[in-house]
Amino acid sequence: MFTHREKTKERRFFRDMFNDVWAFWTSPTGAFILAVSAIALGYYQFYISRPILRYETNTVKLISSGNVNDYAVDVKGKKYADLYLTKVYLYNQGEQALSGVDVSHIGHDPIRIEVPGEAQMQHYNLDNDETTAAITAEVVPYGQDLILNFDFLNPDYQYVVNILHEKPTDGIKVAGSALNVNEITRAISDKELKNWLIWGLGALYLVLIIRYVFKKLVKH
């Protein structure tokens, strides 16, 4: 059993701990952490509540003239000794659907795949195997670019286009804008975004807490 003195020490310990915690959160350091946390949470909620268009590309070499090949690649009646296939994936990683009528019109800033001239594109098509079946989609040529038309791009839907080109390139990308979409960037998962946010804020908070504790120790 605890003695009266031990019970008193225990109550004093919890009281002092509560006072220290309260003093920390009401200090400028604690108030700053709470403010930054509220701003970060609010921004994250605002960020994911819109359509967020991301893309990624994956390139493979279909045939190489440097190899001994027992097969040939024929595109529109022409055989190629060297040919590359780039798959372009467009995702909606937000929480809100994007309607095709909200996409910037042709001549302004439509959603499109930009293919550099040096790639020497030979063919393209919509990949019906990997494009979400619920999407009504069409790929329309526009100069060197490929316009991506669709009815709706709901959250987690994907639009996939195959591009055959004769020369290697890292310059194939997706560009354009739409309502609530100012930029289309390379894919990043929601998990990665959360991890960066948590680790970044965690490092900042740790530095602030260490600074706060050090200042308290110096005063004592």
Contacts in CASP RR format, 6 or more apart in sequence:
PFRMAT RR
TARGET T0000
AUTHOR 0000-0000-0000
METHOD contacts of the structure
MODEL  1
MFTHREKTKERRFFRDMFNDVWAFWTSPTGAFILAVSAIALGYYQFYISR
PILRYETNTVKLISSGNVNDYAVDVKGKKYADLYLTKVYLYNQGEQALSG
VDVSHIGHDPIRIEVPGEAQMQHYNLDNDETTAAITAEVVPYGQDLILNF
DFLNPDYQYVVNILHEKPTDGIKVAGSALNVNEITRAISDKELKNWLIWG
LGALYLVLIIRYVFKKLVKH
2 10 0 8 1.000
24 30 0 8 1.000
24 212 0 8 1.000
25 31 0 8 1.000
25 34 0 8 1.000
27 212 0 8 1.000
29 208 0 8 1.000
29 209 0 8 1.000
29 211 0 8 1.000
29 212 0 8 1.000
30 208 0 8 1.000
30 212 0 8 1.000
32 208 0 8 1.000
33 205 0 8 1.000
33 208 0 8 1.000
36 201 0 8 1.000
36 204 0 8 1.000
37 201 0 8 1.000
40 197 0 8 1.000
40 201 0 8 1.000
44 193 0 8 1.000
44 197 0 8 1.000
48 94 0 8 1.000
48 95 0 8 1.000
48 190 0 8 1.000
49 94 0 8 1.000
49 95 0 8 1.000
49 96 0 8 1.000
50 94 0 8 1.000
50 95 0 8 1.000
50 96 0 8 1.000
50 180 0 8 1.000
50 181 0 8 1.000
51 92 0 8 1.000
51 94 0 8 1.000
51 96 0 8 1.000
51 97 0 8 1.000
51 98 0 8 1.000
51 153 0 8 1.000
51 178 0 8 1.000
51 179 0 8 1.000
51 180 0 8 1.000
51 181 0 8 1.000
52 92 0 8 1.000
52 93 0 8 1.000
52 94 0 8 1.000
52 181 0 8 1.000
53 90 0 8 1.000
53 91 0 8 1.000
53 92 0 8 1.000
53 93 0 8 1.000
53 98 0 8 1.000
53 111 0 8 1.000
53 153 0 8 1.000
53 174 0 8 1.000
53 178 0 8 1.000
53 181 0 8 1.000
53 184 0 8 1.000
53 185 0 8 1.000
54 90 0 8 1.000
54 91 0 8 1.000
54 93 0 8 1.000
54 184 0 8 1.000
54 185 0 8 1.000
54 186 0 8 1.000
54 187 0 8 1.000
54 188 0 8 1.000
55 88 0 8 1.000
55 89 0 8 1.000
55 90 0 8 1.000
55 91 0 8 1.000
55 173 0 8 1.000
55 174 0 8 1.000
55 184 0 8 1.000
55 185 0 8 1.000
55 186 0 8 1.000
55 187 0 8 1.000
56 88 0 8 1.000
56 89 0 8 1.000
56 186 0 8 1.000
56 187 0 8 1.000
57 86 0 8 1.000
57 87 0 8 1.000
57 88 0 8 1.000
57 89 0 8 1.000
57 172 0 8 1.000
57 173 0 8 1.000
58 86 0 8 1.000
58 87 0 8 1.000
58 89 0 8 1.000
59 84 0 8 1.000
59 85 0 8 1.000
59 86 0 8 1.000
59 87 0 8 1.000
59 168 0 8 1.000
59 172 0 8 1.000
60 84 0 8 1.000
60 85 0 8 1.000
61 82 0 8 1.000
61 83 0 8 1.000
61 84 0 8 1.000
61 85 0 8 1.000
61 168 0 8 1.000
62 73 0 8 1.000
62 83 0 8 1.000
62 84 0 8 1.000
62 85 0 8 1.000
62 164 0 8 1.000
63 69 0 8 1.000
63 71 0 8 1.000
63 72 0 8 1.000
63 73 0 8 1.000
63 80 0 8 1.000
63 81 0 8 1.000
63 82 0 8 1.000
63 83 0 8 1.000
64 81 0 8 1.000
64 82 0 8 1.000
65 81 0 8 1.000
65 82 0 8 1.000
72 79 0 8 1.000
72 80 0 8 1.000
73 79 0 8 1.000
73 80 0 8 1.000
73 83 0 8 1.000
74 80 0 8 1.000
75 83 0 8 1.000
75 122 0 8 1.000
75 123 0 8 1.000
75 164 0 8 1.000
76 122 0 8 1.000
76 123 0 8 1.000
78 122 0 8 1.000
80 122 0 8 1.000
80 166 0 8 1.000
82 166 0 8 1.000
82 167 0 8 1.000
83 122 0 8 1.000
83 164 0 8 1.000
83 165 0 8 1.000
83 166 0 8 1.000
84 119 0 8 1.000
84 164 0 8 1.000
84 165 0 8 1.000
84 166 0 8 1.000
84 167 0 8 1.000
84 168 0 8 1.000
85 162 0 8 1.000
85 163 0 8 1.000
85 164 0 8 1.000
86 162 0 8 1.000
86 163 0 8 1.000
86 165 0 8 1.000
86 172 0 8 1.000
87 127 0 8 1.000
87 130 0 8 1.000
87 160 0 8 1.000
87 161 0 8 1.000
87 162 0 8 1.000
87 163 0 8 1.000
88 113 0 8 1.000
88 160 0 8 1.000
88 161 0 8 1.000
88 163 0 8 1.000
88 172 0 8 1.000
88 174 0 8 1.000
89 130 0 8 1.000
89 158 0 8 1.000
89 159 0 8 1.000
89 160 0 8 1.000
89 187 0 8 1.000
90 111 0 8 1.000
90 148 0 8 1.000
90 153 0 8 1.000
90 158 0 8 1.000
90 159 0 8 1.000
90 160 0 8 1.000
90 161 0 8 1.000
90 174 0 8 1.000
90 184 0 8 1.000
91 156 0 8 1.000
91 157 0 8 1.000
91 158 0 8 1.000
91 187 0 8 1.000
92 98 0 8 1.000
92 153 0 8 1.000
92 154 0 8 1.000
92 155 0 8 1.000
92 156 0 8 1.000
92 157 0 8 1.000
93 155 0 8 1.000
93 156 0 8 1.000
93 187 0 8 1.000
93 188 0 8 1.000
93 189 0 8 1.000
93 190 0 8 1.000
94 155 0 8 1.000
95 155 0 8 1.000
96 155 0 8 1.000
96 180 0 8 1.000
97 152 0 8 1.000
97 153 0 8 1.000
97 154 0 8 1.000
97 155 0 8 1.000
98 152 0 8 1.000
98 153 0 8 1.000
98 178 0 8 1.000
98 179 0 8 1.000
98 180 0 8 1.000
98 181 0 8 1.000
99 151 0 8 1.000
99 152 0 8 1.000
99 179 0 8 1.000
100 149 0 8 1.000
100 150 0 8 1.000
100 151 0 8 1.000
100 152 0 8 1.000
100 153 0 8 1.000
100 178 0 8 1.000
102 178 0 8 1.000
102 179 0 8 1.000
102 180 0 8 1.000
103 110 0 8 1.000
103 111 0 8 1.000
103 177 0 8 1.000
103 178 0 8 1.000
103 179 0 8 1.000
104 110 0 8 1.000
104 111 0 8 1.000
104 176 0 8 1.000
104 177 0 8 1.000
104 178 0 8 1.000
106 142 0 8 1.000
106 147 0 8 1.000
109 175 0 8 1.000
109 176 0 8 1.000
109 177 0 8 1.000
110 142 0 8 1.000
110 147 0 8 1.000
110 148 0 8 1.000
110 176 0 8 1.000
111 147 0 8 1.000
111 148 0 8 1.000
111 174 0 8 1.000
111 175 0 8 1.000
111 176 0 8 1.000
111 177 0 8 1.000
111 178 0 8 1.000
111 184 0 8 1.000
112 142 0 8 1.000
112 145 0 8 1.000
112 146 0 8 1.000
112 147 0 8 1.000
112 148 0 8 1.000
112 174 0 8 1.000
112 175 0 8 1.000
112 176 0 8 1.000
113 145 0 8 1.000
113 146 0 8 1.000
113 148 0 8 1.000
113 161 0 8 1.000
113 163 0 8 1.000
113 172 0 8 1.000
113 173 0 8 1.000
113 174 0 8 1.000
114 144 0 8 1.000
114 145 0 8 1.000
114 171 0 8 1.000
114 172 0 8 1.000
114 173 0 8 1.000
114 174 0 8 1.000
114 175 0 8 1.000
115 121 0 8 1.000
115 144 0 8 1.000
115 145 0 8 1.000
115 146 0 8 1.000
115 163 0 8 1.000
115 165 0 8 1.000
115 172 0 8 1.000
116 144 0 8 1.000
116 169 0 8 1.000
116 171 0 8 1.000
116 172 0 8 1.000
117 144 0 8 1.000
118 167 0 8 1.000
118 169 0 8 1.000
119 163 0 8 1.000
119 165 0 8 1.000
119 166 0 8 1.000
119 167 0 8 1.000
119 168 0 8 1.000
119 169 0 8 1.000
119 171 0 8 1.000
119 172 0 8 1.000
120 165 0 8 1.000
120 166 0 8 1.000
120 167 0 8 1.000
121 144 0 8 1.000
121 163 0 8 1.000
121 164 0 8 1.000
121 165 0 8 1.000
122 164 0 8 1.000
122 165 0 8 1.000
122 166 0 8 1.000
123 163 0 8 1.000
123 164 0 8 1.000
124 139 0 8 1.000
124 141 0 8 1.000
124 146 0 8 1.000
124 161 0 8 1.000
124 162 0 8 1.000
124 163 0 8 1.000
124 164 0 8 1.000
125 139 0 8 1.000
125 161 0 8 1.000
125 162 0 8 1.000
126 137 0 8 1.000
126 138 0 8 1.000
126 139 0 8 1.000
126 159 0 8 1.000
126 160 0 8 1.000
126 161 0 8 1.000
126 162 0 8 1.000
127 160 0 8 1.000
127 161 0 8 1.000
127 162 0 8 1.000
130 158 0 8 1.000
130 160 0 8 1.000
131 137 0 8 1.000
131 158 0 8 1.000
131 159 0 8 1.000
131 160 0 8 1.000
132 154 0 8 1.000
132 157 0 8 1.000
132 158 0 8 1.000
132 159 0 8 1.000
134 154 0 8 1.000
134 157 0 8 1.000
135 150 0 8 1.000
135 151 0 8 1.000
135 152 0 8 1.000
135 153 0 8 1.000
135 157 0 8 1.000
135 159 0 8 1.000
136 150 0 8 1.000
136 151 0 8 1.000
137 148 0 8 1.000
137 149 0 8 1.000
137 150 0 8 1.000
137 151 0 8 1.000
137 159 0 8 1.000
138 149 0 8 1.000
138 150 0 8 1.000
139 146 0 8 1.000
139 147 0 8 1.000
139 148 0 8 1.000
139 149 0 8 1.000
139 161 0 8 1.000
140 146 0 8 1.000
140 147 0 8 1.000
140 149 0 8 1.000
141 147 0 8 1.000
146 161 0 8 1.000
146 163 0 8 1.000
148 159 0 8 1.000
148 161 0 8 1.000
148 174 0 8 1.000
150 159 0 8 1.000
153 159 0 8 1.000
163 172 0 8 1.000
174 184 0 8 1.000
175 184 0 8 1.000
176 183 0 8 1.000
176 184 0 8 1.000
177 183 0 8 1.000
177 184 0 8 1.000
END
